[in-house]
Amino acid sequence: MNCQSIFRNAATLFLAAVLFSFTAGCDKVGKPEEERVPVPGNVPAPTVSFDGKNIDFDKNSETFSAVYPTRTDFSAVLVKLGTKAGRVLLDGKEVDPEGFTADLSRPKTLRLISDWIYHDFTLGASNTGLPVVRIKTLAPIDSKEVWQEGATLRIELPDGTVDYEGTMSIRGRGNSTWGYPKKPYAIKLDEKAEILSMPSHKRWVLLANWKDRTLMRNDATFWLSRHSGLPYTVRGQYVEVVLNGKHAGNYYLCEQIKINKNRVNVADGGLLLELDTYFDEVNRFKSEDFQLPWMVKEPDEEELTPEAFAEFQQWIADLEKLLKDPERVQAHEYEQYIDVDTAIDFLLVQELTGNNDFFNYWPETGPHSVYLYKQPGGKLYTGPVWDFDFHTFIPDRTKFWAGADKTMYYPALLKDPKFRARLVERWDAQKDSFKQLADYIDETAERIRVSEGYNQELWPITNRENGDEEMTFQKAVDRMRKAFLDKWNWMDTNIRKL
């Protein structure tokens, strides 16, 4: 190869190298910006507000989220950002970097892009997961005797679906509970309706559960009752209440105990009864032998004839004379008067909860909030259960209390070996089902945990009757669960020793 050929080949190689270098450089610096792809990296987190409310940032999950206890519609949340990022995408769609309206019914991905670096964050908004009950009245509710008419009721499910909307009357309710800061209420719909999948009726109750740090004592007892075999147990659901535009906290919306085919199923001529020393019904009397405070709840004083009331008084007198006679008890004559199955199921629920309202908390006066009913010409049935928000599920309350004086008729009944045998038999049949309450307590605690936090801020407990008022929610739940399991274990060991 001559010098000229060598020079020509070298020149060709040099030119090729220059062209390659130029082409590569053009690919790097000359590519149009719209064809560049951002890459992941660090972009400072923005400041975020939803509808004017500043939202906290969780660094671990890189999430901006807010809880609105009483909001059910998140379809148009105004989001404002404070960021130096040049571009903002929400679920892949370009939005205004300063602010935009977003549907936050489900979490959204917020992507910030700055200098061809992007970083993803999450935006989310939610409620407590409970239905929201919205009540509007024409005036403040300041009486538990006088119905306030012309009120409206709207119930929204957590996803915003309207479960019920209509007009009603409302008043306060309760005896001692009406005097507490957080008020309970009675509701009377203008027209009967199904509410939150509960059977149609006009009469409903909003339980405040102010004394109960766990908010679960009533609901847990109703769970036990449903698993006991009692014919009727009050149905209910936890809700958030908004009263005249103001959040009133966590309530338990439930059925009022009334005679009805879907509640206490008593035939015409039957009676709904209550033992309670508040003794505040028109038709009432103290029984002669046991000094029990009997009241007729239904029929009311306008419907119950004096003859029917006198007949019931005599019927109770005859029953109590029978129970005072050991020989007649041993002969099981009480079975002609008392439905033994409901008496036993009711007793097991009371024992498992350690309910002081039943077990002679006021020794000189007897039980409170004990419901019974009598079929026309038939027996006395015990139940449904009611009123367990305090002095229940207390640790170390393992003693079997039904043998105590003034615990209704149970001291007399427990002297009969046949009754005791049936009690043990029923316990053995139901105990495994009862024990599952421990799991239900944990599950319910998780379901109401967010709501409970807001409720506690609104209504701190100043009363000290349950012993858990100053505990955290979780510690109070753990204490309640342990108290129940301790009592269950004690009963399983000792019930055969009665």
C-alpha angles and dihedrals in degrees: 000000000000126000093258092058092047091051092048093051092048091051090051093051092048092050091049091051092050092049092049092050092048093048093050091048092051089052090055104040105016099054112116112257094236089065095053118104120217116235128214118267144119119317118169114256113254128230110253136197130183114209089338095313116120111235125217120234122229105209095194095058095023088229135145107204138158135192119217106189096202103028120104102167116074097156095111113030116165107228120196122190134200105202142129091216113125096216134031127193127189113201088338097311123113114247136177108282091220099051148323143176116258140183103235096176082118129024116277131206113238113200120194117196122197126166091346091306119113135194129187127222132175127239120200141164129185146157129232092277092248129113115265119230113201117196127184122186134183092232139004115292101244104150137062092195103050121063114225107219130202096046123141130222127199123176120195126188117228091264092054097258110145108237097179139357126178150105127288149155122252138190140162120272142190135063111246091003093066088066094058124098093249106059128215119218142206119218129203114187117214087230125023114254144169111258126196090343092306116131119274118276141133099232124076139156135219108209113202099199088200096157094048114090090192095045085214109091095096095041093047091051091050087052090054090048092053089052094045098069098247108154095238134024125180112257120218148153136209113250142172111243124212111190115194091336097313125107107245098183138241115341135174110235108202147151120281113234104257139147105266137129089251095043126027099359103210122158123234109288093031127118137233107210140188134195108211133140092218080080093192105148123100094233104057142128142171112241115239104228103032099026092225118166102237120190130179109224096178138057091037125229092274094057105033110085121222088240093055091047092050090048091055092049090054091046090055091046090054092048093050093049088053092051091050090059111078093198093055090047091051087050088056093235089148088074087076089062108027129056098229097197095060091040090057097042091048091049093051091053092049092048095048091052096040089224111196092193086067100033097063101274086166099044095191095052111033133222131355131211095006111154126200135161137206126211115222108275088353145092135307113256122200120226168344100196119236143168112030103146096117140025090029133108091023119162120252092020094126102129115115098242104182092092091064121110117270095018089136111263098326098102088060095043093049090060088069112087090209092057091047091050092051090048091054091045091052092047091053091050096049107028097094090051091048092052091062088073087086090065092043090055091055093046093049092047089058092047094054100031097106092043092048091058093057091042092053091052090052098041115026110187115246094172118090106201104115097043096230100081096110095044126100115259093255094050090049090050092049090049092050092048092049092047090054095047092047090054092045091052092046092051093048090053100041110029091090090055095065 
